[in-house]
Amino acid sequence: MLVVSRGVNDSLLIELSNDTDPTLTISDLFAKGPIEVKLLAVTKKRFKIGIIAPTELFIRRLDGGLPRLVEDPLGQLECLLPTESQE
């Protein structure tokens, strides 16, 4: 599970990874299951969500309008990004 901390007006982009076959159908993409988004924690200014997605996708977070790749290089989508207290 990928865990990200977000604030008001922060965004996440979910896209096909660069090495994914562009002719992949939606049925093929979701053959292993759906994308799961789980709300893990909420504070006054931030929220933490967990995302489980097919390895053919990568997830970018937008910080100040600049995308940041948060895909696990092994394709497992398991990493922890800095939370508010760590940033």
VEXMIFI-640435 format. One line per field, with one value per residue: x, y, z of N, C-alpha, C, CB in turn; residue number from 0. Coordinates in nm, 2 decimals. Glycine has a CB too. Layout:
<nodes>
n.px = [X; ...]
n.py = [Y; ...]
n.pz = [Z; ...]
ca.px = [X; ...]
ca.py = [Y; ...]
ca.pz = [Z; ...]
c.px = [X; ...]
c.py = [Y; ...]
c.pz = [Z; ...]
cb.px = [X; ...]
cb.py = [Y; ...]
cb.pz = [Z; ...]
pos = [NUM; ...]
</nodes>
This chain:
<nodes>
n.px = [0.08; 0.06; 0.12; 0.02; 0.04; -0.17; -0.28; -0.51; -0.61; -0.40; -0.29; -0.33; -0.21; -0.31; -0.17; -0.09; 0.20; 0.53; 0.63; 0.42; 0.21; 0.06; -0.17; -0.31; -0.61; -0.89; -1.02; -0.81; -0.63; -0.76; -0.78; -0.66; -0.78; -0.96; -0.87; -0.79; -0.87; -0.80; -0.90; -0.69; -0.62; -0.70; -0.63; -0.64; -0.54; -0.44; -0.47; -0.44; -0.39; -0.43; -0.33; -0.40; -0.30; -0.30; 0.02; 0.08; 0.02; 0.13; 0.17; 0.15; 0.22; 0.10; 0.27; 0.26; 0.20; 0.39; 0.46; 0.54; 0.70; 0.59; 0.61; 0.69; 1.00; 1.02; 0.77; 0.58; 0.43; 0.46; 0.55; 0.65; 0.56; 0.68; 0.52; 0.32; 0.47; 0.72; 0.80]
n.py = [-0.12; 0.22; 0.50; 0.83; 1.17; 1.44; 1.78; 2.06; 2.14; 2.00; 1.74; 1.42; 1.23; 0.97; 0.75; 0.57; 0.38; 0.44; 0.22; 0.06; -0.12; 0.06; -0.03; -0.17; -0.29; -0.16; -0.37; -0.56; -0.41; -0.39; -0.66; -0.78; -0.67; -0.39; -0.03; 0.06; 0.30; 0.43; 0.61; 0.70; 0.86; 1.17; 1.51; 1.85; 2.00; 1.82; 1.51; 1.15; 0.91; 0.58; 0.38; 0.12; -0.01; -0.14; -0.26; -0.15; 0.11; 0.44; 0.67; 1.01; 1.28; 1.61; 1.88; 2.21; 2.25; 2.11; 1.79; 1.49; 1.19; 0.90; 0.63; 0.30; 0.16; -0.12; -0.19; -0.25; -0.07; 0.02; 0.23; 0.49; 0.82; 1.15; 1.27; 1.54; 1.61; 1.53; 1.67]
n.pz = [0.00; -0.09; 0.10; 0.15; 0.25; 0.25; 0.19; 0.20; -0.12; -0.23; -0.46; -0.63; -0.90; -1.11; -1.33; -1.63; -1.62; -1.77; -1.89; -1.95; -2.17; -2.42; -2.54; -2.37; -2.23; -2.04; -1.90; -1.89; -1.73; -1.49; -1.42; -1.20; -0.99; -0.84; -0.80; -0.48; -0.25; 0.06; 0.35; 0.60; 0.82; 0.98; 1.03; 1.16; 0.94; 0.75; 0.57; 0.56; 0.32; 0.20; -0.08; -0.30; -0.60; -0.94; -1.07; -1.31; -1.31; -1.21; -0.95; -0.89; -0.68; -0.65; -0.56; -0.48; -0.75; -0.89; -1.02; -0.84; -0.85; -0.70; -0.72; -0.64; -0.72; -0.76; -0.83; -0.64; -0.51; -0.24; -0.01; 0.21; 0.24; 0.34; 0.63; 0.77; 1.01; 0.94; 0.72]
ca.px = [0.00; 0.12; 0.06; 0.05; -0.03; -0.22; -0.35; -0.61; -0.57; -0.30; -0.35; -0.27; -0.24; -0.29; -0.14; -0.02; 0.35; 0.59; 0.66; 0.29; 0.17; -0.05; -0.29; -0.37; -0.75; -0.94; -1.04; -0.67; -0.57; -0.82; -0.80; -0.61; -0.87; -0.98; -0.79; -0.85; -0.82; -0.85; -0.87; -0.62; -0.61; -0.74; -0.60; -0.70; -0.49; -0.39; -0.53; -0.35; -0.47; -0.35; -0.37; -0.35; -0.33; -0.22; 0.15; 0.08; -0.01; 0.21; 0.10; 0.23; 0.15; 0.13; 0.31; 0.29; 0.19; 0.50; 0.44; 0.65; 0.68; 0.60; 0.60; 0.79; 1.07; 0.99; 0.63; 0.50; 0.35; 0.47; 0.65; 0.59; 0.61; 0.69; 0.40; 0.34; 0.57; 0.85; 0.84]
ca.py = [0.00; 0.34; 0.59; 0.97; 1.27; 1.55; 1.89; 2.13; 2.17; 1.91; 1.65; 1.30; 1.19; 0.82; 0.74; 0.45; 0.39; 0.45; 0.09; -0.02; -0.13; 0.16; -0.09; -0.24; -0.25; -0.14; -0.51; -0.61; -0.33; -0.42; -0.80; -0.82; -0.60; -0.24; 0.06; 0.09; 0.43; 0.42; 0.72; 0.64; 0.95; 1.31; 1.61; 1.97; 2.05; 1.71; 1.38; 1.05; 0.81; 0.46; 0.35; 0.00; 0.00; -0.23; -0.21; -0.08; 0.25; 0.51; 0.77; 1.13; 1.38; 1.75; 1.97; 2.34; 2.24; 2.02; 1.65; 1.42; 1.05; 0.82; 0.49; 0.21; 0.11; -0.26; -0.21; -0.30; 0.04; 0.02; 0.32; 0.59; 0.96; 1.23; 1.32; 1.68; 1.63; 1.49; 1.76]
ca.pz = [0.00; -0.09; 0.19; 0.12; 0.34; 0.17; 0.26; 0.12; -0.26; -0.28; -0.56; -0.67; -1.04; -1.13; -1.47; -1.68; -1.61; -1.90; -1.95; -1.97; -2.31; -2.43; -2.60; -2.25; -2.21; -1.90; -1.85; -1.85; -1.63; -1.36; -1.40; -1.07; -0.89; -0.85; -0.72; -0.35; -0.18; 0.20; 0.44; 0.72; 0.93; 0.95; 1.13; 1.12; 0.81; 0.67; 0.58; 0.51; 0.25; 0.15; -0.22; -0.36; -0.74; -1.02; -1.09; -1.44; -1.28; -1.12; -0.88; -0.87; -0.60; -0.69; -0.45; -0.54; -0.90; -0.96; -0.99; -0.78; -0.87; -0.58; -0.76; -0.59; -0.84; -0.77; -0.87; -0.53; -0.45; -0.09; 0.04; 0.30; 0.21; 0.46; 0.69; 0.81; 1.11; 0.88; 0.61]
c.px = [0.09; 0.05; 0.11; -0.03; -0.05; -0.28; -0.45; -0.55; -0.45; -0.37; -0.27; -0.31; -0.21; -0.28; -0.09; 0.13; 0.41; 0.61; 0.54; 0.26; 0.05; -0.18; -0.36; -0.52; -0.78; -0.96; -0.91; -0.61; -0.63; -0.85; -0.76; -0.69; -0.87; -0.87; -0.86; -0.79; -0.89; -0.81; -0.82; -0.62; -0.65; -0.70; -0.67; -0.66; -0.45; -0.48; -0.43; -0.43; -0.37; -0.41; -0.31; -0.40; -0.25; -0.08; 0.17; 0.06; 0.10; 0.13; 0.19; 0.15; 0.19; 0.15; 0.34; 0.29; 0.29; 0.47; 0.57; 0.62; 0.69; 0.58; 0.71; 0.87; 1.05; 0.85; 0.54; 0.41; 0.35; 0.59; 0.57; 0.65; 0.61; 0.55; 0.43; 0.45; 0.71; 0.90; 0.90]
c.py = [0.12; 0.44; 0.73; 1.06; 1.39; 1.66; 1.95; 2.17; 2.09; 1.80; 1.52; 1.27; 1.04; 0.81; 0.61; 0.47; 0.39; 0.32; 0.00; -0.01; -0.04; 0.09; -0.18; -0.20; -0.23; -0.28; -0.57; -0.54; -0.37; -0.57; -0.85; -0.76; -0.45; -0.16; 0.08; 0.21; 0.42; 0.54; 0.66; 0.73; 1.09; 1.40; 1.74; 2.02; 1.94; 1.59; 1.28; 0.94; 0.69; 0.42; 0.21; 0.00; -0.10; -0.17; -0.14; 0.07; 0.31; 0.63; 0.89; 1.22; 1.52; 1.83; 2.11; 2.34; 2.16; 1.88; 1.59; 1.27; 0.98; 0.67; 0.41; 0.15; -0.04; -0.29; -0.26; -0.20; 0.03; 0.11; 0.42; 0.73; 1.04; 1.28; 1.47; 1.70; 1.60; 1.59; 1.89]
c.pz = [0.00; 0.01; 0.17; 0.22; 0.25; 0.25; 0.16; -0.01; -0.31; -0.37; -0.57; -0.82; -1.05; -1.28; -1.51; -1.66; -1.75; -1.97; -1.97; -2.12; -2.33; -2.49; -2.49; -2.24; -2.06; -1.83; -1.80; -1.74; -1.49; -1.34; -1.26; -0.96; -0.91; -0.78; -0.59; -0.29; -0.04; 0.28; 0.57; 0.84; 0.88; 1.06; 1.09; 0.98; 0.71; 0.67; 0.52; 0.44; 0.21; 0.01; -0.26; -0.50; -0.82; -1.05; -1.23; -1.43; -1.20; -1.06; -0.85; -0.77; -0.65; -0.57; -0.51; -0.69; -0.97; -0.92; -0.93; -0.79; -0.73; -0.60; -0.70; -0.71; -0.86; -0.82; -0.77; -0.47; -0.30; -0.05; 0.13; 0.27; 0.34; 0.50; 0.73; 0.91; 1.05; 0.78; 0.66]
cb.px = [-0.10; 0.13; 0.09; 0.03; 0.06; -0.31; -0.24; -0.67; -0.54; -0.22; -0.37; -0.31; -0.15; -0.40; -0.05; -0.05; 0.41; 0.72; 0.76; 0.18; 0.13; -0.01; -0.25; -0.29; -0.84; -1.07; -1.11; -0.58; -0.59; -0.95; -0.72; -0.47; -0.82; -1.11; -0.76; -0.83; -0.86; -0.80; -1.00; -0.48; -0.47; -0.89; -0.45; -0.67; -0.37; -0.24; -0.66; -0.26; -0.54; -0.36; -0.33; -0.41; -0.31; -0.29; 0.25; -0.02; -0.14; 0.34; 0.04; 0.26; 0.19; 0.01; 0.43; 0.42; 0.19; 0.64; 0.41; 0.67; 0.78; 0.49; 0.59; 0.74; 1.21; 1.03; 0.63; 0.59; 0.21; 0.50; 0.72; 0.61; 0.52; 0.78; 0.34; 0.21; 0.54; 0.85; 0.71]
cb.py = [0.00; 0.41; 0.55; 1.01; 1.31; 1.50; 2.00; 2.25; 2.32; 1.84; 1.72; 1.18; 1.27; 0.74; 0.86; 0.42; 0.28; 0.53; 0.01; 0.04; -0.28; 0.27; -0.18; -0.22; -0.36; -0.06; -0.60; -0.61; -0.18; -0.35; -0.87; -0.78; -0.64; -0.20; 0.20; -0.04; 0.56; 0.29; 0.81; 0.60; 0.95; 1.32; 1.63; 2.08; 2.14; 1.68; 1.37; 0.99; 0.87; 0.34; 0.46; -0.13; 0.14; -0.25; -0.33; -0.14; 0.27; 0.55; 0.72; 1.20; 1.36; 1.80; 1.92; 2.39; 2.38; 2.07; 1.57; 1.46; 0.99; 0.87; 0.47; 0.10; 0.14; -0.33; -0.30; -0.36; 0.04; -0.13; 0.40; 0.55; 1.03; 1.35; 1.24; 1.73; 1.54; 1.35; 1.80]
cb.pz = [0.12; -0.23; 0.34; -0.02; 0.46; 0.06; 0.30; 0.20; -0.26; -0.17; -0.69; -0.58; -1.14; -1.06; -1.52; -1.83; -1.52; -1.89; -1.87; -1.88; -2.35; -2.52; -2.71; -2.12; -2.27; -1.90; -1.94; -1.98; -1.66; -1.35; -1.51; -1.05; -0.75; -0.80; -0.80; -0.26; -0.26; 0.27; 0.46; 0.68; 1.00; 0.92; 1.15; 1.22; 0.84; 0.70; 0.50; 0.63; 0.13; 0.24; -0.32; -0.28; -0.79; -1.16; -1.08; -1.54; -1.22; -1.18; -0.74; -1.00; -0.45; -0.78; -0.36; -0.50; -0.95; -0.91; -1.12; -0.63; -0.97; -0.48; -0.91; -0.50; -0.83; -0.64; -0.99; -0.43; -0.51; -0.04; -0.08; 0.45; 0.10; 0.45; 0.81; 0.87; 1.22; 0.83; 0.53]
pos = [0; 1; 2; 3; 4; 5; 6; 7; 8; 9; 10; 11; 12; 13; 14; 15; 16; 17; 18; 19; 20; 21; 22; 23; 24; 25; 26; 27; 28; 29; 30; 31; 32; 33; 34; 35; 36; 37; 38; 39; 40; 41; 42; 43; 44; 45; 46; 47; 48; 49; 50; 51; 52; 53; 54; 55; 56; 57; 58; 59; 60; 61; 62; 63; 64; 65; 66; 67; 68; 69; 70; 71; 72; 73; 74; 75; 76; 77; 78; 79; 80; 81; 82; 83; 84; 85; 86]
</nodes>
